[in-house]
Amino acid sequence: MKRIFLDVHALQTVPPSNLNRDDTGAPKSAVYGGVPRARVSSQAWKRATRTYFTDEHLLDPSELGVRTKKVAEVLAERITGLDPAIEEGLALSLAAEVIEAATGSKIEVPKRKAGSAKDGETQAPPQSKYLMFLSARQLDGLARFAVDGAADIKAHLKDNKAKAKAIADTRHSVDIALFGRMVADSADINVDAAVQVAHAISVHRVDNESDYYTAVDDRNTDAEPGAGMIGTVDFNSATLYRYATVAVHQLRDNLGQGLREDEPITDPVRRAVEAFVHGFAASLPTGKINTFGHHTLPDAIIVKLRTTRPISFVAAFEEPVASERGGGHVRQAAGRLAEYIPDIERAYGDDTSTRTWVLRVGPNTEKLTGLGEEAANLTALLASVGAAVEGHMEKPA
């Protein structure tokens, strides 16, 4: 299959908020074009996208995975679900041994919890030393493997260790196929990510502000003036440029051994692409969301399907956008993109193999009209993009 990339660009305005904090609690920032910008890390938006798959039921649970140190507990639950006669303690032991064999990762009780159980309490369950990412179908397969060898798991593993490892390295979930997986102790079962997500940055200069707040003790009387609590929280507001790209060919390879037998190879790839575009567009990092309620959606989304290499349009904002008199930044940001995209595509693009869609909201994004096929809404955009991706995969290499 030839290389196919799906680039997703978005302009999104967020009000006073603290979407993604640094180690001091302040909103993350970066210097670009010689001025400070608001920044939201790629990790924060990837996490938001991944949880959106589940929260909004974009994908069936069987197509998703779980990333946790508590992988032995997760697998033990599946083991007892298959065979209720296996006691919890034995299930945990079986799970730990099977995961160690399948991934090479040491599964043991954390040192800080070892021996900490009091009289009458059970010992803390074992964990991996780092986050382990396994698909639902991999966990189901490992659970069945453990139950089959429960009578003598060590002998079972001695004869079938390669099988355990193969179970952990096939039938990858959509989120593993998209975002990849690193297994430090067994690099041969790593999964190269099909998605790259840029750090979102503001299109204009941003300086963080600080909110001084107080909380009143409800039980205080008039004779007890003053606050029960005083604090500060840093925040900013910004119009962000967001970018991500999906290597559709890599996604297809990653999902290749995770396909259902009753569907063509194009179906799960299309579902994964549509879910990613939907999740990336509509998700939102939730840092301090109870404090700021920063629920917004993109003002504009531009999607490009191309066979040349991915192209970010962030350079359109290397010179920071200045706010209009009595106005904001969205109109000028849309204008910058409307000018920059045709120029970069003329110089480096391929008109014969590139297709463009635009979803926009309001008069401030009007200049983006004409860049590509205008979608009436997100549902129409997803359907058209999904069909185009499917069509590309069906073409001969």
C-alpha positions as CSV (number, residue, x, y, z in Angstrom):
1,M,0.0,0.0,0.0
2,K,1.4,3.4,-1.0
3,R,1.8,6.1,1.6
4,I,-1.3,8.1,2.6
5,F,-1.4,10.9,5.1
6,L,-4.4,12.6,6.6
7,D,-3.6,16.1,8.0
8,V,-6.0,17.7,10.4
9,H,-5.7,21.4,11.2
10,A,-7.9,23.4,13.6
11,L,-8.3,27.0,14.8
12,Q,-9.9,27.0,18.3
13,T,-10.5,29.8,20.7
14,V,-10.5,29.1,24.4
15,P,-11.6,31.6,27.1
16,P,-9.7,32.1,30.4
17,S,-8.5,28.6,31.2
18,N,-5.6,26.4,32.3
19,L,-6.0,23.4,30.0
20,N,-2.5,22.0,30.6
21,R,-0.3,22.9,33.5
22,D,3.5,22.9,33.9
23,D,5.3,21.9,37.1
24,T,4.5,25.2,38.8
25,G,0.8,25.0,38.0
26,A,0.9,27.7,35.3
27,P,-0.5,27.1,31.8
28,K,2.2,25.7,29.6
29,S,3.9,28.1,27.2
30,A,6.4,28.3,24.4
31,V,8.4,31.0,22.5
32,Y,7.6,31.0,18.8
33,G,8.3,33.8,16.4
34,G,10.1,35.6,19.2
35,V,7.1,36.0,21.5
36,P,5.5,33.9,24.2
37,R,2.6,31.7,23.2
38,A,0.1,29.7,25.0
39,R,0.8,26.0,24.6
40,V,-1.1,22.7,25.1
41,S,1.1,19.7,24.9
42,S,0.5,16.9,22.4
43,Q,0.3,14.4,25.3
44,A,-2.6,16.4,26.8
45,W,-4.6,16.4,23.6
46,K,-3.8,12.8,22.7
47,R,-5.1,11.8,26.1
48,A,-8.3,13.8,25.6
49,T,-8.8,12.3,22.2
50,R,-8.3,8.7,23.5
51,T,-10.8,9.2,26.4
52,Y,-13.3,10.8,24.0
53,F,-13.4,7.5,22.1
54,T,-14.9,5.9,25.2
55,D,-16.8,8.8,26.7
56,E,-18.7,9.4,23.5
57,H,-18.9,5.7,22.4
58,L,-17.1,6.4,19.1
59,L,-15.7,2.9,19.1
60,D,-16.8,-0.5,20.5
61,P,-15.0,-1.4,23.8
62,S,-13.6,-4.5,22.0
63,E,-11.7,-2.1,19.7
64,L,-10.0,-0.2,22.5
65,G,-7.3,-1.0,25.0
66,V,-6.3,-0.1,28.5
67,R,-3.0,1.6,29.6
68,T,-2.2,1.0,33.3
69,K,0.3,-0.3,35.7
70,K,-2.4,-2.3,37.3
71,V,-2.4,-4.7,34.4
72,A,-2.3,-7.8,36.6
73,E,-5.6,-6.8,38.3
74,V,-7.2,-6.1,34.9
75,L,-6.1,-9.5,33.6
76,A,-7.1,-11.3,36.8
77,E,-10.6,-10.0,36.5
78,R,-10.8,-11.6,33.0
79,I,-9.4,-14.8,34.3
80,T,-12.0,-15.2,37.1
81,G,-14.7,-14.1,34.6
82,L,-13.7,-17.1,32.4
83,D,-13.4,-19.5,35.3
84,P,-15.1,-18.4,38.5
85,A,-13.6,-21.4,40.3
86,I,-10.2,-19.7,40.3
87,E,-9.7,-17.7,43.4
88,E,-8.7,-14.0,43.3
89,G,-5.2,-14.7,44.8
90,L,-4.5,-17.4,42.2
91,A,-5.8,-15.3,39.4
92,L,-3.4,-12.5,40.3
93,S,-0.5,-14.9,40.4
94,L,-1.5,-16.4,37.1
95,A,-1.9,-12.9,35.6
96,A,1.5,-11.7,36.8
97,E,3.3,-14.8,35.4
98,V,1.6,-14.6,32.1
99,I,2.2,-10.9,31.6
100,E,5.9,-11.3,32.5
101,A,6.2,-14.1,29.9
102,A,4.3,-12.1,27.3
103,T,5.9,-8.7,27.7
104,G,9.2,-9.3,29.6
105,S,8.0,-6.7,32.2
106,K,8.6,-7.5,35.8
107,I,5.2,-7.7,37.7
108,E,5.6,-7.3,41.4
109,V,4.2,-5.5,44.5
110,P,5.6,-1.9,44.5
111,K,8.3,-1.6,47.1
112,R,6.4,1.2,48.9
113,K,3.5,-1.2,49.4
114,A,5.4,-4.4,50.0
115,G,4.9,-5.6,53.6
116,S,2.6,-2.7,54.4
117,A,-0.5,-4.8,54.9
118,K,-1.8,-4.8,58.4
119,D,-3.1,-7.8,60.3
120,G,-6.1,-9.2,58.5
121,E,-5.5,-7.3,55.3
122,T,-4.3,-8.8,52.0
123,Q,-1.1,-7.8,50.4
124,A,-1.2,-5.1,47.7
125,P,-1.6,-6.6,44.2
126,P,1.4,-6.7,41.9
127,Q,2.0,-4.0,39.3
128,S,4.2,-3.4,36.3
129,K,6.9,-0.8,36.8
130,Y,5.6,1.4,33.9
131,L,2.3,1.9,32.1
132,M,1.4,-1.2,30.1
133,F,-0.9,-0.8,27.0
134,L,-2.8,-3.9,26.0
135,S,-5.9,-4.2,23.8
136,A,-9.1,-5.8,25.0
137,R,-8.7,-8.7,22.7
138,Q,-5.1,-9.2,23.8
139,L,-6.2,-9.3,27.4
140,D,-9.0,-11.8,26.5
141,G,-6.4,-14.0,24.7
142,L,-4.0,-13.9,27.6
143,A,-6.8,-14.7,30.1
144,R,-7.8,-17.8,28.1
145,F,-4.1,-18.7,27.9
146,A,-3.8,-18.4,31.7
147,V,-7.0,-20.5,32.3
148,D,-5.8,-23.2,30.0
149,G,-2.5,-23.5,32.0
150,A,-3.9,-22.8,35.4
151,A,-3.1,-26.3,36.7
152,D,0.7,-25.8,36.2
153,I,1.3,-22.4,34.8
154,K,5.1,-22.6,34.9
155,A,5.1,-25.8,32.8
156,H,2.5,-24.2,30.5
157,L,4.7,-21.1,30.0
158,K,7.8,-23.2,29.5
159,D,6.2,-25.0,26.5
160,N,4.1,-22.0,25.2
161,K,6.0,-18.8,26.0
162,A,6.2,-17.8,22.3
163,K,2.4,-18.2,22.1
164,A,1.9,-15.8,25.1
165,K,4.2,-13.3,23.4
166,A,2.3,-13.6,20.1
167,I,-1.0,-13.0,21.8
168,A,0.4,-9.7,23.2
169,D,1.6,-8.6,19.8
170,T,-1.4,-9.3,17.6
171,R,-5.0,-8.0,17.4
172,H,-4.0,-4.5,18.4
173,S,-6.8,-2.1,19.4
174,V,-7.5,1.1,17.5
175,D,-5.9,3.3,20.2
176,I,-2.7,1.3,20.2
177,A,-2.6,1.3,16.4
178,L,-3.1,5.1,16.4
179,F,-0.9,6.2,19.3
180,G,1.6,3.4,19.5
181,R,3.0,1.4,22.3
182,M,6.4,1.2,24.0
183,V,7.4,-1.9,26.0
184,A,10.7,-1.1,27.6
185,D,11.6,-4.7,28.4
186,S,10.6,-6.2,25.0
187,A,11.2,-3.8,22.2
188,D,10.2,-6.4,19.6
189,I,6.5,-6.0,20.6
190,N,6.6,-2.2,20.4
191,V,4.0,-0.6,18.1
192,D,5.0,2.4,16.0
193,A,2.4,5.2,16.3
194,A,0.3,6.0,13.2
195,V,-0.5,9.4,14.6
196,Q,1.6,12.5,15.3
197,V,0.1,15.4,17.2
198,A,1.8,18.8,17.4
199,H,1.8,20.9,20.5
200,A,-1.1,23.4,20.1
201,I,0.1,27.0,20.2
202,S,-1.6,30.3,20.2
203,V,-1.5,32.3,16.9
204,H,-0.8,35.4,18.9
205,R,1.3,36.6,21.9
206,V,0.0,35.4,25.2
207,D,1.0,36.5,28.7
208,N,-0.3,34.4,31.6
209,E,-2.5,36.1,34.2
210,S,-3.3,35.2,37.8
211,D,-6.6,34.9,39.6
212,Y,-6.7,35.7,43.3
213,Y,-9.6,34.0,45.0
214,T,-11.0,33.5,48.5
215,A,-13.3,30.9,50.0
216,V,-15.7,31.7,52.9
217,D,-16.3,29.4,55.8
218,D,-20.0,28.7,55.9
219,R,-20.0,28.4,59.7
220,N,-18.3,31.8,60.3
221,T,-20.4,34.4,62.1
222,D,-20.3,38.2,61.6
223,A,-17.9,38.3,64.4
224,E,-15.4,36.2,62.4
225,P,-14.7,38.2,59.3
226,G,-12.1,37.0,56.8
227,A,-11.7,34.2,54.3
228,G,-11.4,30.5,55.2
229,M,-9.0,30.0,52.3
230,I,-7.0,32.3,50.0
231,G,-5.2,31.2,46.9
232,T,-4.3,32.0,43.3
233,V,-4.6,30.2,40.0
234,D,-2.8,31.1,36.8
235,F,-4.7,31.2,33.5
236,N,-4.7,32.6,30.0
237,S,-7.0,32.8,26.9
238,A,-6.0,32.1,23.3
239,T,-6.9,31.3,19.8
240,L,-4.9,28.1,19.2
241,Y,-3.6,26.5,16.0
242,R,-3.8,22.7,16.4
243,Y,-2.4,20.1,14.1
244,A,-2.2,16.3,13.8
245,T,-1.4,13.8,11.0
246,V,-2.4,10.2,10.5
247,A,-0.2,7.9,8.5
248,V,-3.0,5.8,7.1
249,H,-0.7,3.1,5.7
250,Q,0.9,2.7,9.1
251,L,-2.5,2.5,10.7
252,R,-3.5,-0.2,8.3
253,D,-0.3,-2.2,9.1
254,N,-0.9,-1.8,12.8
255,L,-4.5,-3.0,12.5
256,G,-3.7,-5.8,10.0
257,Q,-3.7,-8.6,12.6
258,G,-6.6,-7.1,14.6
259,L,-9.3,-7.3,12.0
260,R,-12.5,-9.3,12.4
261,E,-12.8,-12.1,9.9
262,D,-16.3,-11.0,8.8
263,E,-15.2,-7.6,7.4
264,P,-12.9,-6.3,4.7
265,I,-9.6,-4.7,5.7
266,T,-10.8,-1.2,4.8
267,D,-13.6,-1.2,7.4
268,P,-11.5,-1.0,10.7
269,V,-9.1,1.6,9.1
270,R,-12.0,3.8,8.1
271,R,-13.6,3.5,11.6
272,A,-10.3,4.4,13.2
273,V,-9.7,7.4,10.9
274,E,-13.2,8.7,11.5
275,A,-13.0,8.2,15.2
276,F,-9.6,10.0,15.4
277,V,-10.7,13.0,13.3
278,H,-13.9,13.2,15.4
279,G,-12.1,12.8,18.7
280,F,-9.3,15.2,17.9
281,A,-11.7,17.8,16.7
282,A,-14.2,17.6,19.5
283,S,-12.2,16.6,22.6
284,L,-10.8,19.1,25.1
285,P,-8.2,18.7,27.8
286,T,-9.9,19.1,31.2
287,G,-7.2,20.8,33.3
288,K,-9.0,23.1,35.8
289,I,-12.2,22.7,33.9
290,N,-14.4,23.0,37.0
291,T,-12.8,26.3,37.7
292,F,-13.0,27.8,34.2
293,G,-15.7,25.8,32.3
294,H,-13.7,26.3,29.1
295,H,-16.0,24.2,26.8
296,T,-15.4,25.4,23.2
297,L,-15.2,23.7,19.8
298,P,-13.0,24.7,16.8
299,D,-13.9,27.7,14.8
300,A,-12.5,25.9,11.7
301,I,-11.2,22.5,10.8
302,I,-9.2,21.8,7.6
303,V,-8.5,18.2,6.6
304,K,-6.1,17.2,3.8
305,L,-5.7,13.8,2.4
306,R,-2.3,13.6,0.6
307,T,0.2,11.1,-0.7
308,T,3.1,13.5,-0.3
309,R,4.6,14.0,3.2
310,P,2.6,15.7,6.0
311,I,2.6,19.5,6.1
312,S,1.8,21.6,9.1
313,F,0.7,25.2,8.5
314,V,2.0,26.6,11.7
315,A,4.5,28.8,9.8
316,A,1.5,30.9,8.9
317,F,1.7,32.2,12.5
318,E,5.4,32.6,12.9
319,E,4.7,36.3,12.9
320,P,2.2,36.6,15.7
321,V,-1.3,37.7,14.8
322,A,-2.3,41.1,16.2
323,S,-5.8,41.5,17.5
324,E,-8.1,43.7,15.4
325,R,-9.3,47.0,16.9
326,G,-12.2,46.1,19.1
327,G,-12.0,42.5,18.0
328,G,-10.2,39.2,18.4
329,H,-7.8,36.9,16.5
330,V,-9.9,34.4,14.6
331,R,-10.6,36.5,11.5
332,Q,-6.9,37.4,11.0
333,A,-5.9,33.8,11.8
334,A,-8.3,32.5,9.1
335,G,-7.0,35.0,6.7
336,R,-3.4,33.9,7.3
337,L,-4.3,30.3,6.6
338,A,-6.3,31.3,3.5
339,E,-3.2,33.0,2.1
340,Y,-0.5,30.6,3.3
341,I,-2.1,27.2,2.4
342,P,-2.4,27.9,-1.4
343,D,1.2,29.2,-1.4
344,I,2.7,26.2,0.3
345,E,0.6,23.8,-1.8
346,R,1.7,25.5,-5.0
347,A,5.4,25.2,-4.0
348,Y,5.4,21.7,-2.5
349,G,2.0,20.1,-2.9
350,D,0.5,17.7,-5.4
351,D,-2.8,18.8,-6.8
352,T,-3.5,15.5,-8.4
353,S,-3.3,13.4,-5.2
354,T,-4.4,15.9,-2.5
355,R,-8.0,16.4,-1.4
356,T,-9.2,19.1,1.0
357,W,-12.2,19.6,3.2
358,V,-13.2,22.6,5.3
359,L,-15.6,22.8,8.2
360,R,-16.0,26.3,9.5
361,V,-18.2,28.3,11.8
362,G,-19.3,32.0,11.6
363,P,-18.3,35.0,9.5
364,N,-14.8,35.3,11.0
365,T,-13.7,32.1,9.1
366,E,-15.3,33.2,5.8
367,K,-11.9,33.6,4.1
368,L,-11.3,29.8,4.3
369,T,-14.2,29.3,1.8
370,G,-12.7,27.9,-1.4
371,L,-9.8,26.1,0.1
372,G,-11.6,22.8,-0.3
373,E,-14.9,21.0,-0.2
374,E,-17.1,22.7,2.4
375,A,-18.8,20.3,4.9
376,A,-22.1,21.2,6.3
377,N,-21.3,19.7,9.7
378,L,-18.9,17.3,11.4
379,T,-21.0,14.2,10.5
380,A,-20.8,15.1,6.8
381,L,-17.1,15.8,7.1
382,L,-16.3,12.4,8.8
383,A,-18.4,10.5,6.2
384,S,-16.6,12.2,3.3
385,V,-13.2,11.8,4.7
386,G,-13.8,8.2,5.7
387,A,-15.0,7.3,2.2
388,A,-12.0,9.0,0.6
389,V,-9.6,7.1,2.8
390,E,-11.4,3.8,2.0
391,G,-11.2,4.6,-1.7
392,H,-7.5,5.3,-1.6
393,M,-6.9,1.9,0.2
394,E,-8.8,0.1,-2.5
395,K,-6.7,1.5,-5.3
396,P,-3.8,-0.7,-6.4
397,A,-0.4,0.4,-5.1
